């Protein structure tokens, strides 16, 4: 333990040094304490001139001033935290979404409390209770199912809630990618290459995006005069690699298509695995299309053709919506554009 010149432990000495106050910051910046307080409040951005804000922030940094968050919470009756529920943090598509949420909240003086539900309804219900007990000002939820009593109860309680990519049958604020347009682009791409026997490996039926993507698949196939045969559609129990491999394996045992559109990129990787197990090549024997364009999908072998959703923008939009609901209570819906990214996993159908 280090001692000061009077023989006292330095830690004890440090405890006796008074913390700088907002008055100290104001004095150092040459402004009124109220002006200094507003300049350091992210929720009041733009109320103080940039030059004054810069002087106040520099003074705060120089003095080591840390705002009294508890006092602020008591004054505003807000915790300045948002509960964020993610179904599977192991899925690479979610970290960019979470990053967009965090950046959007932080700019407004809020922080995210992030929880992983493991795609379990029971765990989701438990985490909602835990985060509610922590007085979160609102929730951004990416784990909801079409019939989700826990989230429905939260919406009914008038707590601000924004859903991300997974909608409920109960209407609420949401941010989703334009999955129907993305699926149409994927099917049109394969038809343009000459494919007719196109399969689809979907995700769980309890999720809204599964329904949207499958309906669009069947619609575009029918419009092109191609049948979406039941034998060419298989459901994975989860949006995961192992479930994708099992589901596509069952489909391949019935019929070998010339192409498959996976419910997401994780299922697409499972399709790669199922093809390799049967000695089939991608794309020479079967073309594969994914959905989401998760990070590193371009580095797979072969690089994955996929529908890209704007992951960071989805998170940023969700943050914007939840902050808007906290301030004025009005829910809104955002539909964000997608784009097909063509890579090496798709090609012309084989001659059989």
N, C-alpha and C positions, 0 to 999 in steps of 0.2 A: 504494500500500500504506500502511495506517495504522500508525503507530508508537506504542508505549506511552511512558510518561514516562521510561523508561530507554533509549529509542531502539531497543528490540527490536520486530520486527514483531508486531502484535497476534495474528496467527495462531499464531506460535511461543509467545507468552505463553499463549494459550488452551490450547495442547497441554500446558503445564506445570501447568495447574490440575487437581488430582486429581478424578476422577469420584466423585460421591456413591455410597456403598455402602449395602447393606441395613442395616448397623449405624447409619449416619447417619440413615436414615429411621426406624428403631426409636427412636433417641434422641430425635429431634424429635417423634415421636408418643407417647413415654412408654411404650413396650411392649418386650417381649423381641424380639430379631431373628427368632426362629422364628415368633412371632406376626405380625410384619410381613411375613415371607415368605409365610405362609399367606394373609394378607389380600389380597396382591397376586396370588395364583395363582387364575385363573378356574376351574381344575379342582377347587378346594377351596371353591367358593362356598357360603356358609351355615355353614361351620365356625367362623367368627369372628363375633362380634356386629356388627350393622349400625353401631353407634356407633364401635366400634374400627376397623372397616374404613374408615369415613368418615375418621377421623383419620389413619390410615395413608396412604390415597390422597391426602389433602390435603397431607400432609408430603412424599410422593413427588413430587407435582406442584410443590410450592414449591421443592424442592431440585433438580428436574430429573433425578430418578433414572430410569434406564432399566434394566429387568431384563436380566441376562446370559442371552440366549436360548441361546447355544451351551452355556453351563454347564448350563442346565436340560435341554437335549437330551441332553447326555452323562449326566446323572444319571438321567433317565427312560428313556434309550435310545429316544427318540421324536423325530421332527423337528417334530411339531405342524403338519404340513402335509398337506393332502388334495388329490390330483390330481383335477381336474374336467374331463371331456372333453365338449365340446358339438359337435354336428354342423354347426351353422350359426349363428354369432353374428349374421348378418344377418337371421335370422328373429326378428321382434319378440317371439315367445312366450318365447324363452330368457332374455333379461335379467331378467325378474321371477323366474324359477326360480333363476338364479344369485344374485340378491340374497337370496332366501330361504336358499340354501345358505350364503352368506357370513355373513349375520347369525347363523344357527344355529351355525356353527363358531366365529365370533369370541367369542360368549358363553362358549364353553368353552376359549378360549385357543388355538384353531387358526386357520389361514389357508388359503385355497383357492389352488391354482396352476391357473389356468384355461387350457385349450388348445382350439383350434378345429380339428376334424378335416376340415372341408370335405366331410363325408360320404364321405370316402375311406377304405376299409379299410387301404390301405397307410400313409396318414398316421396313422391311428389306431394301428396297430401300432408305428410309429416313436415316436409321442408316449408310448405306454405304456412303451416302453423308456427314453425320456428321463426321464420322471417317476419311474420305478422307480429309476433311477440317482441321483435326487435324494432317495431314501429317504423317499418319501411314506408316511405311516402307513396310508393307505387310498385308495380311488378311488370317486368318484361318476361314473357313466358314462351319458350320455344319447345316445350315438352307436352303441350296439350293434345288431347284426343278429341274426336268429334263429339263424343259423349263423355264429358269430364266433370263430374259433380264437384270436385274440389275447386277447380278454376271457376265453374259456374257460380258457386257460393261466394267466391271472392268478388266476382263481378257484381253479384246481387248486393254485396255489402257496401257498394259504391266506392271501393278502393280503386284508384286508377289502374287499369290493366291493359297492356298491349301484347297481342299475340304475334309471334314471329314464325312465318312459314307454315304453321299448323293451325288451322282454324277450327272453331267449334260450331256446332249447329246453332248455338246461341250467339247472336250477333254481338261483337265487341270490336274495339279498336284493333287494327292489325297492320302488319307489313308483310307482304308476300311477293314472291317472284312470279312472273307471268308464265307459270308452268305449262299452261295449255298451248301457248304460242311456241314455247320451247319444244314440246313434244311434236307439234306439227312440223317444225323445222327438222327434227331428227328423222321423222318418218319420210318426209319429202326428200331428204338427203339420200336415204337408203333406196327409195324408189328410183331416184335419179341415177343411181349407180346400177340399176337393173334388178334389184331385189324384189321378190314377191312373197317368199316364205319368211316373214319377219315375225320373230317372237318377242314377247314382253315379259320380263320378270318384275313383278310389282312388289311393293312393300306391304305392311299390315293394313288390312281393310279399315281399321279403326282410325286411321289418320287421313285428314282431308286431302293432303297432297297426293296420296296414293289414288284416291278417287278421281281427282282432277287429271292426273297424268294418264291413268288408264282410260278415262272417258275420251280424252283427246286422241289417244292412240287408236281407239276403236273408230272414232269419228273420221280421222284422216284416212285410215285404211279403207273404210267403207266408201268415202268420197273418191278414192282412187280405183274403186272397183275390186278391191282385194278383201278377202274375208279374214277377220281376226279369229281364226279357229280356236276353240277352247283348248285343244291340245298344244297350242303355241303360246298359251298364257299360263304362268305359274306364279304363285305367291310366296314370297319370303316372309318368315315370321318376324324378322327384324331387318332394319336397314344396316346390315353388317356383312362382312366378307364371308364368314362361315355359313351364314344363312343363305347368302347369294349363291355360294357353291352348291349347297344342298338342293336349293330350289331349281337351279338351272340343270343340275345333274338329273333330277326327276324328269324335267322336260326333255333332255337329250335322250333319256331312256325310251321315251315315247316317239320322238321325232327329231331329226337333226335339221334345224332351220338354216338358212343362208346368212341370217343376221339376227341379232337380239338387241333390244333396247332395255337397259337395266333401269330400275327405279331410282337408283343413285349411283355414285361412283364406287361406293363400298361394295354394293351388289355387283357392279361391273367387274371389280377385281375378283370377286368370287366366281364370276363367269369365266374369267381367264383360267382360274384354277380348275374348274370343271372341264374345260376344253383340253387342258394339258393332260389331265388324268385319262382322257379317252384318246389321246394321240391326235387331237385335232388342232389345227393351226389358226391363229388369228393374224390377219384377216383372210388368209388364203382359203380356209374352209368355212369359217364363220366370222362375219364382221360383228364388232361390239361397240355400242354407244352407251355412254354413261350420262349422268345428270348431276350438275352442281359445279363441275370444274374445280374440285378441291385442290388445295396446294399439292404440288408434285405430281399431279395426274399426267402432266406432259413428260414426266421422266419414267413412266412405266414402260414396259417392253411387251408389245408396241405402245407408243404414246397414245393415250386414250382420246378418241373423239368424244366430245361431251357437250352438254348444254351448260353454258356458264351462267351462273346467277351472280348478281353483284353483292358479294358477301359483306364487305365492309360497309357498303351503302345501306344494306338492309339493317345492320346494327345502328348506323348513324340515324337512319329514319326512325327506328324504334325509339331511340333516345329522344329525338325531337318530338315525337308523338306523346311520349309519357310526360315530358316536361310541359307540353301544351295542355295535357289533361289536368295536371297538378295546378296549373295557373288559371285555366278557364273552364275545366270540366268537360270540354267537348271532345268526344271520341272521333276518330277519323280512320280512313282506310287508305293504304298506299299499295299500289300494284307497280312493281319495278320491272323494267325490261330485262330480257335475257338475250343471249346470243349463242349460236352453235359454233363451237370451235372444232374444226376438222383436223384430225391428226392421223396417225398411222394405223389405227385399229379398224378402219373401214376401207373397203375396196369393192371391186365388182364381185358378183356371186361366182362360185366355182361352176365348172361344167360337170354335171353329175349325170 
